[in-house]
Amino acid sequence: MSENVAFELADKDAESIGGDANATEGVIDYLRQHPELLLEHPELLDHLELPGPPEPSASLHHWQLRRWRNQAHSHRRSLDHLHQVAAENARADRLLHRFCEDLLTATNRAPATLEQRIEANFEVDACRVKRLEDIDPANRKALQGWLDNPLPHCGRIQDSVRDEFFGDSLPQTGSAALIAVRPRKGEAITHVIALGRHQPEGFNPAQGTHFLEQIGELAAAYLTTAAD
């Protein structure tokens, strides 16, 4: 590094330090002129780090305030999470409402029409609705454990099952959701809805399945009405 460059960098550092010092002095002067600022804006105290007693002394009041502040931050994070969940639930309700309206206006209540309605209303890359009796016997056997307790399944599925439902429309790295459709609770399963997403984590075992269960119930009413 040349001397000229070194001097230029040193000058810039000095200007930066001087600018920070001037800004700090400006804040101090403002607070001196407006001592009521923190009374009018107590929320600013949430962002200030107040000094504690000198070591090794300990102020119980100081630590109590610190604990209260940490608890307040924790509660705020919890509220933010609840707001996020509420917004996601509201969005899911709107999607289901629109889907229900779409089903009610359908004149041709066939499985192929149901597939089109699902793809039009939800963020899926592939959808297939198959009668249980039309699924290859080997694949029905592979799904038997799930069919015995048919809560919606999310995640990876066997290659042969993926090929039967999706063919080339879903890559091996994709993810799927399987929904069992039965006309009424306790009755035999009549159809299986398979939803696919190209993303590996698009459907994953950690996600909730209540939304998928509601899709299955609406699909059951739709297909049962068509059969009747």
Secondary structure, DSSP 8 states (H G I E B T S, - for coil): --HHHHHHHHHHHHHHHHHHHHHHHHHHHHHHH-TTHHHH-GGGGGG-------TT---HHHHHHHHHHHHHHHHHHHHHHHHHHHHHHHHHHHHHHHHHHHHHH-S--SHHHHHHHHHHHS--SEEEEEEGGGS-HHHHHHTHHHHHS---EEE---HHHHHHHHGGGS-TT-EEEEEEE-SSTTS---EEEEEEESSTTSS-TTS--HHHHHHHHHHHHHHHHHH-
